[in-house]
């Protein structure tokens, strides 16, 4: 079985993650502690790890990024 690319995994789970209270966005990125390691970045408006967000999805680590939210211009 071939491992999905990070971009494919983000697209597969974006809708599900966006339904979680406190989640403002989801993106493919690199880990803060290791810029060589791809990860799923979940942008959150809360200080707690949201219920419904796993620490790892399909082999990719999930990293929370604190934000005050996003606004369309």
Helices and strands as residue ranges (DSSP letters): H 6-18, E 23-30, E 38-44, E 56-57, E 60-66
